[in-house]
Amino acid sequence: MAALLVIAHAPLASSLRAVASHVYPDCGSGLAALDVEPGMQPEQVVERARALLAQLGAQEALILVDVFGATPCNAALELADGVSARVVAGVNVPMLWRTLCYAHLPLDELVARAVAGGAQGVMQIGGARRQNQAVPPGPHDQDPNHHQQ
């Protein structure tokens, strides 16, 4: 099973990990989060991420980052160079839940599930339209000659 590491601008990574634990309370052993604080140097991010992956102890890793081209992504790409790891940008809650649900799959299949979960979790939804409901009846009409036809 691949280790899962979320690297994102603070406090997104730790927040996503907290949300994941609501649905998957036992995910703690295979999921780590690294919040990139303002002012952190890229080298610091890589060092901390490397330490987190070592703590997870897996041979493979899926690294989920928030934004392509930003510091978390660049650090993940540097970290993944030369090791059995994949990086997916655009992490969101559906992506993380889907990844945790299929964490037992091989890494390449897990990447496909993560991307599909993230993409399928983003959609436009319209506001609720008013339903056609019957007009509430008025007080009882005592006039027997009054018909509503």
C-alpha positions as CSV (number, residue, x, y, z in Angstrom):
1,M,0.0,0.0,0.0
2,A,1.3,3.4,-1.0
3,A,1.8,6.1,1.6
4,L,-0.3,9.3,1.1
5,L,1.2,12.7,1.7
6,V,-0.8,16.0,1.3
7,I,1.4,19.1,0.9
8,A,-0.5,22.4,0.7
9,H,-0.5,26.0,1.8
10,A,-1.3,26.3,5.5
11,P,-3.7,25.3,6.9
12,L,-5.2,23.3,4.0
13,A,-3.1,20.1,4.3
14,S,-3.8,19.6,8.0
15,S,-7.5,20.5,7.4
16,L,-7.8,17.9,4.7
17,R,-6.2,15.3,7.0
18,A,-8.8,16.2,9.7
19,V,-11.7,15.9,7.2
20,A,-10.3,12.5,6.1
21,S,-10.3,11.2,9.6
22,H,-14.0,12.0,9.9
23,V,-14.8,9.4,7.2
24,Y,-11.8,7.1,7.6
25,P,-10.8,7.2,11.3
26,D,-8.1,4.6,10.8
27,C,-6.3,6.5,8.0
28,G,-3.7,8.1,10.4
29,S,-1.1,5.4,9.9
30,G,-0.9,5.9,6.1
31,L,-1.7,9.6,5.7
32,A,0.5,12.5,6.5
33,A,0.0,16.3,6.0
34,L,2.5,19.1,5.5
35,D,1.3,22.7,5.8
36,V,3.6,25.1,3.9
37,E,3.7,28.2,6.0
38,P,4.4,31.7,4.6
39,G,8.1,32.2,4.3
40,M,9.1,28.6,4.3
41,Q,12.0,27.9,1.9
42,P,11.5,25.2,-0.7
43,E,14.4,23.2,0.8
44,Q,12.6,23.2,4.2
45,V,9.5,21.8,2.6
46,V,11.4,19.0,0.8
47,E,13.2,18.1,4.1
48,R,10.0,18.0,6.1
49,A,8.2,16.0,3.4
50,R,11.1,13.5,3.2
51,A,10.9,13.1,6.9
52,L,7.2,12.5,6.8
53,L,7.5,9.9,4.1
54,A,10.2,8.1,6.1
55,Q,7.9,8.0,9.1
56,L,5.2,6.4,6.9
57,G,7.7,3.8,5.9
58,A,6.1,2.8,2.6
59,Q,8.0,1.9,-0.5
60,E,5.7,4.0,-2.7
61,A,4.0,7.3,-2.2
62,L,1.2,9.3,-3.7
63,I,1.7,13.0,-3.0
64,L,-1.3,15.3,-3.3
65,V,-0.7,19.0,-3.6
66,D,-2.9,22.0,-3.8
67,V,-1.7,24.1,-6.8
68,F,0.4,23.1,-9.8
69,G,3.6,25.2,-10.0
70,A,3.4,26.5,-6.4
71,T,5.9,25.7,-3.6
72,P,4.1,22.6,-2.4
73,C,4.0,21.2,-5.9
74,N,7.6,22.0,-6.7
75,A,8.8,20.4,-3.5
76,A,6.8,17.3,-4.2
77,L,8.3,17.0,-7.7
78,E,11.8,17.3,-6.3
79,L,10.9,14.7,-3.6
80,A,9.4,12.3,-6.2
81,D,12.5,12.5,-8.4
82,G,14.2,9.1,-8.4
83,V,11.8,7.4,-6.0
84,S,8.6,5.5,-6.6
85,A,6.2,8.4,-6.1
86,R,3.5,10.2,-8.1
87,V,2.3,13.8,-7.7
88,V,-1.2,14.9,-8.3
89,A,-2.1,18.6,-8.2
90,G,-5.5,20.1,-7.3
91,V,-6.3,18.2,-4.1
92,N,-9.8,18.5,-2.8
93,V,-11.9,16.5,-0.3
94,P,-13.5,14.1,-3.0
95,M,-10.0,13.3,-4.3
96,L,-8.7,12.6,-0.8
97,W,-11.7,10.4,0.1
98,R,-11.5,8.5,-3.2
99,T,-7.8,7.9,-2.6
100,L,-8.3,6.6,0.9
101,C,-11.1,4.4,-0.3
102,Y,-8.8,2.7,-2.9
103,A,-5.5,3.0,-1.0
104,H,-5.0,-0.8,-1.4
105,L,-4.6,-0.5,-5.2
106,P,-1.3,-0.3,-7.0
107,L,0.1,3.2,-7.3
108,D,-0.7,3.8,-10.9
109,E,-4.3,2.8,-10.4
110,L,-4.5,4.8,-7.3
111,V,-3.4,7.9,-9.2
112,A,-6.2,7.3,-11.7
113,R,-8.7,7.0,-8.9
114,A,-7.5,10.2,-7.3
115,V,-7.7,12.2,-10.4
116,A,-11.2,10.9,-11.2
117,G,-12.4,11.5,-7.7
118,G,-11.1,15.1,-7.7
119,A,-12.6,15.9,-11.1
120,Q,-15.9,14.2,-10.4
121,G,-16.2,16.1,-7.1
122,V,-16.1,19.5,-8.9
123,M,-19.4,20.5,-10.5
124,Q,-21.8,23.4,-10.9
125,I,-25.0,22.9,-9.0
126,G,-28.0,25.2,-9.5
127,G,-30.0,26.8,-6.7
128,A,-33.1,25.0,-5.6
129,R,-36.1,25.9,-7.7
130,R,-39.3,26.5,-6.0
131,Q,-41.5,23.5,-6.2
132,N,-45.1,23.8,-7.4
133,Q,-47.0,23.4,-4.2
134,A,-50.7,23.6,-3.7
135,V,-52.0,26.9,-2.3
136,P,-52.7,26.3,1.4
137,P,-56.4,26.1,2.0
138,G,-58.1,29.0,3.5
139,P,-60.4,28.9,6.5
140,H,-63.4,26.6,6.0
141,D,-66.1,28.2,3.9
142,Q,-69.4,27.9,5.7
143,D,-71.4,29.0,2.6
144,P,-72.9,25.8,1.0
145,N,-73.5,27.8,-2.3
146,H,-69.9,28.7,-2.7
147,H,-68.2,26.3,-5.2
148,Q,-64.6,26.6,-6.3
149,Q,-65.3,25.3,-9.8
